[in-house]
Amino acid sequence: MRRMLRGHVNSWALLAVAAVFCLLPGILGAQGRGGQPSQPPPTPRAGAPVDLTGYWVSVITEDWRFRMVTPPKGDYPGVPLNPEGRKLADQWDPAKDISAGEQCRAFGAPGVMRMPVRLHVTWQDETTLKMEADNGNQVRLFHFDKAASPPAQPSWQGFSIAEWENVQQGQGLPPAGGGGGAGGVGGFGASVPSGAPLSGSLKVVTTKLRPGYLRRNGVPYSGNSLLTEFFDRSAGPNGDSWLILTSIFEDPQYLQQPFVLSTHYKQEPDGSKFNPRPCEITPPVEAKAAR
């Protein structure tokens, strides 16, 4: 009888020890090391893998005649417009936009980022990154709080949800430091060990866009559009800092396929050249000048 009782006691003891070991990770996780409560995760600002704040100026080395000046009506090569989109672009009337108070149609998020523009990037608060564009005097807010509620009405800059992404060697990127590509602009960037983080990428998804123009000559986009952007910072061999924007624009109403672009900005030492000004409709260049 005693032997049987001792066997039951030993079994219960083993079960108790097993239960403690099962609960131990949760107890330690709740308390942290040294019995202290675990710290909350850092805010998006405190935990940012890369600093995107400061003043930046667009460096326009491609699509010059579409970005620096207003091309003639009907001049939209490279944009995958469907027949409906081409028809609407061919009907562009700048005088009509002015009379309707729609001067900012080309200054929405999909268009203003391709303009000759200076950007001022700051943190509005711990979970909201603020990007001001001087050309058109536009303000974009990138919300890291996924519970943030979109506005009732669409706007030129839309509603943007942001998140940090850590890009690592081996995730589809070539080794940095040679031959251009993901290492930076024209091959900027130093070599890093395999598996080490290459950069921190800011991913921004924008919806609730007010219908506007992809280019200043009336190339349209609809309110059903989706803009996905990736912002990366890269260092040049001469010490320059670059902000690399890769954008993927989707519009089921006017585009046949996603419109993918890469846009470059160089960091400036201060805001002495930052010049906020209202949206303006500039006249298109003569067709003969665009040839």
N, C-alpha and C positions, 0 to 999 in steps of 0.2 A: 504494500500500500504506500509506504514512504517512497519507494523507488518510483512508483507511478506518479505520485504527487511532485517529486523532484523533477521528473521529466516534463510535467506540465509547466512548472515554474520556469525551467530552462527555456521552454518553447516561448512562453510569454516574454521572457527577458530578451530573447533573440528578436522577437517581433518589435519590441519597444526600441531596441537599438537600430533596427532597420528603419523604423519610422523617423527616428531622429536624423539619420543620414539622408532620408528623402526630403525632410523639411529644412535641413541645414543650408542648401544653396539659396532657398528663398529667404531664410532669415538673414544670411550674410548679405544677399543682394539688397535687402531692405535697409540694413544698417550700414553697409559699406565697411571699409577697413577700419579696424580699431573700434568697432561697435558704433560708429557715427552714421547718421542717416545719409543715404546716397544723395549726391548732388543732382539737381535737375539738369537735363541736357542744355548746352549753351544755346543762346538765342541765335537766329540766323546771322545777326550782325557779329556777335562774339565768335561764332563758329565758322565764319566765312573762310574758305580755303584760299581765297585770293582777294586782294583789295582792288575793287573796280572804281573806287571813288576818285574824284579829281576832275580836271578839265581835259577834254579830248577834242581834236579837230579831225574832220573827215579828210582822208587822203584819196583823191580821185585819180586813179591811174587807168581806169577802164570805163566804158560807157560814158565817155566825157560829154558827147553831144546830147545825151539824154538827161544827164545829171547837172551839168553846169548851165545849160540853157534850156529853154522850152522848145522842143522839136515841133515841126509842123503837124497839123492834124492828119491823122492816118499813118504817121510814122511810128510804128510800134514793133519792129523786129525783135525777136528774142523773147517776147512775152507770149506764152502759149494760150492765146485767146481762142475761144470757140466762136462760131458764127455770131451768136448773140452778143458776145463781148466786142467783136470787131465792128458790128453794126452800131453799137452804142458809142464806141470810140470815134467812129467816123462822123458822128453827129455832134461832137464836142463844140460848144459855143462859149468861149470865155466871157463874152459880154453878158450872156444869160446868167452865168455863175455870179458875176459881180452884182447884177441887179437883184438876184435872189439872196445876196448876203452869204454866198457859199464860197468865199475866197479860200477857205481852209480845206477844200476837198483834197488837195494834193499834199496836205500836211498831217494826215492821219498817220498812225504808227507804221503801216506798210510803206508809205511814201516818204515821210520826213527823214527816215534813217538813211535814205539814198541821196539826199540833197547835200549841197555844200553847207555844212552845219557844224556848229560847235556844241558839245555836250557838257553838262555839268552834273556829275553823279555824286549824290550824297545819301546818307541814311536819314529818312524822315523820322523813323523810330526803330526799335529793335527788330521789327519784323517787316519793315517796308523800305525798299530801296527806291529812291527818287531820281529820275533822269529828266533833266531840263534841256530842251533844244532851243537855241537862240533863234534860229530861222523859223519864223512862225510863232515864236513864243509859246511852245507846246511843253506840256509836263506829262511824263509817264510815271505811273506808280506800279512797282512790282511787289505784290503781296505774297509773302512767304506763309502766311496763315491760310491754310486751305479751307478753313471754315469761314473765311471772309465772304460776305454776301455781295454779289454783283449789283450794280446800280439798276434801277428800273428802266432807264433809258440808255440806248447806245450812245457812244461818244466817239470823237475822232481818235482818241488814244485807246478806247476800249477798256476792257477789264483784264488785268494780267495776273496770273498766278505763277510764282517763281519757286525754284528749288535749286540747291547746290548739287552738282554732280562731280564726283572725283574721277577724273580720267586717268587710267593707269596704262603703263606699257603693256602691250599684248592685247588691248581691247580694240583691235582693228586699226591701230595707228602705227605708222612706220617709226623707226627709231629717230629721235630728235637729233638735230645737229648736222644733218646732211641732206642736201638736195631739195629743200622746201618741204611742202606738205604740212603735217600737223605740228612740226616743230616750231612753226611760226611763219612770219612773212618772209618769203624768199629763203627759207632754211634757217631762220633765226632760232636760237635756243641751243642749250648745251646738252651734251649726252647725259643720260641718267641710267642707273642700273636697271636691269630688267625687273619688272614688278614694282618699281618705285613710282609714286604719283608723278605724272607729267604736269598736270595743272588742275585747277578747280574751274569747272565750267558752270556758268549760270544758265539754267534752262528757264525760259519764260514762254508761257502759252497765253495768247491773247484772244479773247472773244468779245462779243458785245460791241463790235465795231460799227460805227456809222458809215454808210456807203460813201466811198470816196474814189480817189485816183491813185493808181500805182505810179504813174508818171504825170508830169504837169500838163501834158497835152491830152488829157481826158481818157486815158486808159483806165477802165473802170474796175472796181471791185464792189462786191455786194455786202449786205449786212450778215450774210451767212458764212462769211470768211473765217478762216482759222489761221492765225500766225504763230508759228513756233520758232523761237530764236535761241541760239546758243552764243553766249558771250565768253570769250577767253582772253586772258592777258598773256602777252608774250614779250620777252626782252630781246632787243636787237644787239648785235655785236658791238655797236658803238654806244650802248647804254640807253638808247631810246626804248620807251615802253609803248607797246601797241595793244590796242583793243580790237580783237577780231570777232566780227559778228557773222555768224552763219544763220541765214533765215530760210525757212520753208513756209511758203504761202500757199494756202489751198482755198479755192473758191469754186464750189460746185455749180455756181450760176454762170460765171463768165470765163472760167479757165478749163482747158482740156486736161490738164495735169498739174501737179504741184510746180510752183515757180521757186527755184532754189537760187540764192544769191550769197556772195561773200563780200563783206564790206569792211574796210579797214579805217581805224582812227589812231592817231598818234597823240600821246599825252603831252600837254603843254605845262609849263612850270607854274602858271597862275591863270587867273581869270581876266587879265587885262585886255584880251581880245574877244572876250565873251560879250556879244552884243544882241540882247533880246530885241526882237522887232516883230510886228504883226504879220499875219499871212498876207502875201501879195501875189496877184496874178501877173506874171510877166508875159509879154507878147511872144508868140512863137517866132523862131528864126525863119528867114526865107528858105524856101525849099531848095533853091540853088546853093545856099550856103551849107546845107546839110549833106550835099552830095560829095 
